[in-house]
Amino acid sequence: MNLLKIWKHKGQILEGIKNNIFKKEHVEEIANERFEFCKKCPDLDTKGDKCEVKGSQPCCGLCGCTLSIKLRSLSAECDVKKWGKVLSEEEDDALEDYLDQQKPKEK
């Protein structure tokens, strides 16, 4: 496992994990659109042979990222530019804060 690579992208990884656990419609739409590109890519690894985290397939055979996480990180982009960033990490945090403020308060 490439710990330096993981540390460098820890913000994007955490963002993807959070968005994978707490599903939001807009994030799922983006993840589904991105996955359409991945499904056509010859480097899609469905067996997990090239995954940074074993058993986390499907993943990208080039970068080793787990797609269930990377596709949901709005600040991540495809290493071969099949799809790009939607927001920076800071913009994603600001959007989350804004959306949380717009939720009706429970009584």
C-alpha positions as YAML, in Angstrom:
chain: A
units: angstrom
residues:
- id: 1
  name: MET
  ca: [0.00, 0.00, 0.00]
- id: 2
  name: ASN
  ca: [1.35, 3.41, -0.96]
- id: 3
  name: LEU
  ca: [0.93, 5.32, 2.33]
- id: 4
  name: LEU
  ca: [2.49, 8.52, 0.98]
- id: 5
  name: LYS
  ca: [-0.05, 8.63, -1.84]
- id: 6
  name: ILE
  ca: [-2.89, 7.96, 0.59]
- id: 7
  name: TRP
  ca: [-1.65, 10.69, 2.96]
- id: 8
  name: LYS
  ca: [-1.38, 13.18, 0.10]
- id: 9
  name: HIS
  ca: [-5.03, 12.56, -0.88]
- id: 10
  name: LYS
  ca: [-6.44, 12.05, 2.61]
- id: 11
  name: GLY
  ca: [-8.90, 14.94, 2.27]
- id: 12
  name: GLN
  ca: [-10.36, 13.56, -0.94]
- id: 13
  name: ILE
  ca: [-10.46, 10.05, 0.53]
- id: 14
  name: LEU
  ca: [-12.30, 11.23, 3.64]
- id: 15
  name: GLU
  ca: [-14.70, 13.25, 1.50]
- id: 16
  name: GLY
  ca: [-15.43, 10.17, -0.63]
- id: 17
  name: ILE
  ca: [-15.92, 7.95, 2.42]
- id: 18
  name: LYS
  ca: [-18.30, 10.48, 3.99]
- id: 19
  name: ASN
  ca: [-20.27, 10.82, 0.74]
- id: 20
  name: ASN
  ca: [-20.38, 7.03, 0.36]
- id: 21
  name: ILE
  ca: [-21.81, 6.57, 3.86]
- id: 22
  name: PHE
  ca: [-24.15, 9.57, 3.91]
- id: 23
  name: LYS
  ca: [-25.69, 9.37, 0.44]
- id: 24
  name: LYS
  ca: [-26.90, 12.58, -1.17]
- id: 25
  name: GLU
  ca: [-28.79, 12.73, -4.44]
- id: 26
  name: HIS
  ca: [-26.51, 15.29, -6.14]
- id: 27
  name: VAL
  ca: [-23.38, 13.33, -5.22]
- id: 28
  name: GLU
  ca: [-24.90, 10.04, -6.40]
- id: 29
  name: GLU
  ca: [-25.80, 11.62, -9.76]
- id: 30
  name: ILE
  ca: [-22.21, 12.77, -10.23]
- id: 31
  name: ALA
  ca: [-20.83, 9.38, -9.13]
- id: 32
  name: ASN
  ca: [-23.10, 7.58, -11.59]
- id: 33
  name: GLU
  ca: [-22.08, 9.90, -14.44]
- id: 34
  name: ARG
  ca: [-18.41, 9.37, -13.63]
- id: 35
  name: PHE
  ca: [-18.83, 5.60, -13.42]
- id: 36
  name: GLU
  ca: [-20.24, 5.55, -16.96]
- id: 37
  name: PHE
  ca: [-16.77, 6.68, -18.13]
- id: 38
  name: CYS
  ca: [-15.04, 4.16, -15.87]
- id: 39
  name: LYS
  ca: [-17.12, 1.25, -17.18]
- id: 40
  name: LYS
  ca: [-15.74, 1.93, -20.68]
- id: 41
  name: CYS
  ca: [-12.15, 2.29, -19.52]
- id: 42
  name: PRO
  ca: [-9.76, -0.61, -20.22]
- id: 43
  name: ASP
  ca: [-8.09, 0.07, -16.85]
- id: 44
  name: LEU
  ca: [-11.20, -0.68, -14.78]
- id: 45
  name: ASP
  ca: [-10.17, -3.39, -12.31]
- id: 46
  name: THR
  ca: [-13.19, -5.45, -11.28]
- id: 47
  name: LYS
  ca: [-11.11, -8.29, -9.79]
- id: 48
  name: GLY
  ca: [-9.12, -6.10, -7.39]
- id: 49
  name: ASP
  ca: [-5.66, -7.06, -8.61]
- id: 50
  name: LYS
  ca: [-4.49, -3.43, -8.81]
- id: 51
  name: CYS
  ca: [-6.45, -1.91, -5.92]
- id: 52
  name: GLU
  ca: [-4.43, -0.06, -3.27]
- id: 53
  name: VAL
  ca: [-6.78, -1.59, -0.70]
- id: 54
  name: LYS
  ca: [-7.25, -5.26, -1.47]
- id: 55
  name: GLY
  ca: [-10.85, -6.39, -1.71]
- id: 56
  name: SER
  ca: [-12.17, -2.90, -2.48]
- id: 57
  name: GLN
  ca: [-12.93, -3.42, -6.16]
- id: 58
  name: PRO
  ca: [-13.97, -2.09, -8.50]
- id: 59
  name: CYS
  ca: [-11.01, 0.23, -8.60]
- id: 60
  name: CYS
  ca: [-8.93, 2.12, -11.11]
- id: 61
  name: GLY
  ca: [-6.15, -0.09, -12.44]
- id: 62
  name: LEU
  ca: [-3.96, 2.98, -13.01]
- id: 63
  name: CYS
  ca: [-4.12, 4.75, -9.66]
- id: 64
  name: GLY
  ca: [-5.46, 1.90, -7.49]
- id: 65
  name: CYS
  ca: [-8.25, 4.03, -6.03]
- id: 66
  name: THR
  ca: [-11.45, 2.39, -4.83]
- id: 67
  name: LEU
  ca: [-14.13, 3.72, -7.13]
- id: 68
  name: SER
  ca: [-16.95, 3.71, -4.57]
- id: 69
  name: ILE
  ca: [-14.91, 6.38, -2.75]
- id: 70
  name: LYS
  ca: [-13.16, 8.24, -5.55]
- id: 71
  name: LEU
  ca: [-16.31, 8.69, -7.65]
- id: 72
  name: ARG
  ca: [-18.02, 10.35, -4.67]
- id: 73
  name: SER
  ca: [-15.19, 12.74, -3.87]
- id: 74
  name: LEU
  ca: [-16.27, 15.91, -5.66]
- id: 75
  name: SER
  ca: [-12.75, 17.31, -5.35]
- id: 76
  name: ALA
  ca: [-11.16, 14.27, -7.04]
- id: 77
  name: GLU
  ca: [-10.49, 13.84, -10.74]
- id: 78
  name: CYS
  ca: [-9.68, 10.95, -13.02]
- id: 79
  name: ASP
  ca: [-5.93, 10.52, -13.44]
- id: 80
  name: VAL
  ca: [-6.34, 10.30, -17.24]
- id: 81
  name: LYS
  ca: [-8.86, 13.18, -17.35]
- id: 82
  name: LYS
  ca: [-11.96, 11.15, -18.30]
- id: 83
  name: TRP
  ca: [-13.81, 13.26, -15.69]
- id: 84
  name: GLY
  ca: [-12.76, 16.20, -13.56]
- id: 85
  name: LYS
  ca: [-13.22, 17.91, -10.24]
- id: 86
  name: VAL
  ca: [-16.60, 19.40, -9.49]
- id: 87
  name: LEU
  ca: [-15.49, 21.36, -6.43]
- id: 88
  name: SER
  ca: [-12.32, 21.97, -4.49]
- id: 89
  name: GLU
  ca: [-12.16, 20.43, -1.01]
- id: 90
  name: GLU
  ca: [-12.87, 23.87, 0.48]
- id: 91
  name: GLU
  ca: [-15.86, 24.43, -1.83]
- id: 92
  name: ASP
  ca: [-17.24, 21.00, -0.94]
- id: 93
  name: ASP
  ca: [-16.96, 21.81, 2.77]
- id: 94
  name: ALA
  ca: [-18.72, 25.14, 2.20]
- id: 95
  name: LEU
  ca: [-21.50, 23.44, 0.22]
- id: 96
  name: GLU
  ca: [-21.99, 20.86, 2.99]
- id: 97
  name: ASP
  ca: [-22.21, 23.64, 5.58]
- id: 98
  name: TYR
  ca: [-24.73, 25.52, 3.46]
- id: 99
  name: LEU
  ca: [-26.88, 22.44, 2.86]
- id: 100
  name: ASP
  ca: [-26.82, 21.59, 6.57]
- id: 101
  name: GLN
  ca: [-28.05, 25.10, 7.39]
- id: 102
  name: GLN
  ca: [-30.94, 24.74, 4.92]
- id: 103
  name: LYS
  ca: [-32.33, 21.59, 6.55]
- id: 104
  name: PRO
  ca: [-35.48, 22.10, 8.58]
- id: 105
  name: LYS
  ca: [-34.76, 22.01, 12.28]
- id: 106
  name: GLU
  ca: [-36.18, 19.00, 14.11]
- id: 107
  name: LYS
  ca: [-38.28, 19.72, 17.19]
...
